[in-house]
């Protein structure tokens, strides 16, 4: 796996995992993000995450299907 890509996000309110997948561009819609998470292909900090409402914090690393990874950076 390559180095994680930094993705800037605002933390004015909690950042949910499903929303982050849309910000990264790996899920075109919230419905697709939900299915990806339910299918178990999304992990946070190396652990499979099946809760789409999981709140992320700066520094979390989100991986999709062990191919792409993104690190959350606060704007």
C-alpha positions as MATLAB code, in Angstrom:
seq = 'XXXXXXXXXXXXXXXXXXXXXXXXXXXXXXXXXXXXXXXXXXXXXXXXXXXXXXXXXXXXXXXXXXXXXXXXXXX';
ca = [
       0.000    0.000    0.000;
       1.228    3.514   -0.825;
       1.597    6.421    1.575;
      -1.778    7.793    2.704;
      -3.085   10.789    0.779;
      -3.768   13.805    2.998;
      -7.376   14.968    2.820;
      -8.302   18.235    4.491;
     -11.581   18.400    6.353;
     -13.320   20.898    8.581;
     -14.089   19.896   12.139;
     -16.739   22.528   12.871;
     -18.945   19.519   13.594;
     -18.197   15.775   13.828;
     -16.851   14.225   10.637;
     -18.586   10.928    9.904;
     -16.864    8.116    8.051;
     -19.454    7.991    5.269;
     -19.097   11.736    4.636;
     -15.309   11.405    4.553;
     -15.525    8.737    1.850;
     -17.498   11.198   -0.265;
     -14.950   13.976    0.417;
     -12.144   11.643   -0.711;
     -13.997   10.870   -3.913;
     -14.063    7.097   -3.417;
     -17.855    7.078   -2.923;
     -19.969    9.222   -5.247;
     -22.995    9.108   -2.907;
     -23.795    8.451    0.718;
     -25.612    5.270   -0.302;
     -22.506    3.892   -1.989;
     -20.403    4.867    1.049;
     -22.864    3.000    3.295;
     -22.611   -0.146    1.160;
     -18.796    0.006    1.091;
     -18.700    0.262    4.883;
     -21.280   -2.518    5.370;
     -19.308   -4.773    2.997;
     -16.299   -4.508    5.313;
     -13.888   -2.991    2.789;
     -13.264    0.186    4.804;
     -10.876    0.310    7.732;
      -9.908    3.066   10.144;
      -6.430    2.945   11.644;
      -5.991   -0.639   10.469;
      -9.268   -2.016   11.834;
     -12.332   -2.843    9.734;
     -15.074   -0.350   10.509;
     -18.721   -1.206    9.852;
     -20.298    1.878   11.442;
     -20.915    4.579    8.852;
     -21.547    7.091   11.632;
     -18.067    6.550   13.099;
     -16.661    9.992   13.930;
     -13.173   10.666   12.626;
     -10.488   12.836   14.206;
      -7.396   14.451   12.680;
      -4.707   11.833   12.131;
      -7.084    8.934   11.481;
      -6.075    6.817    8.495;
      -8.954    5.503    6.390;
      -8.212    2.642    3.985;
     -10.465    1.301    1.256;
     -10.063   -2.315    0.169;
      -6.409   -2.202    1.328;
      -5.592   -0.313   -1.895;
      -6.180    3.366   -1.200;
      -5.578    5.138    2.082;
      -6.279    8.657    3.249;
      -5.208   10.531    6.351;
      -7.570   13.076    7.892;
      -6.024   16.547    8.181;
      -7.803   19.463    9.848;
      -8.172   22.661    7.801;
];
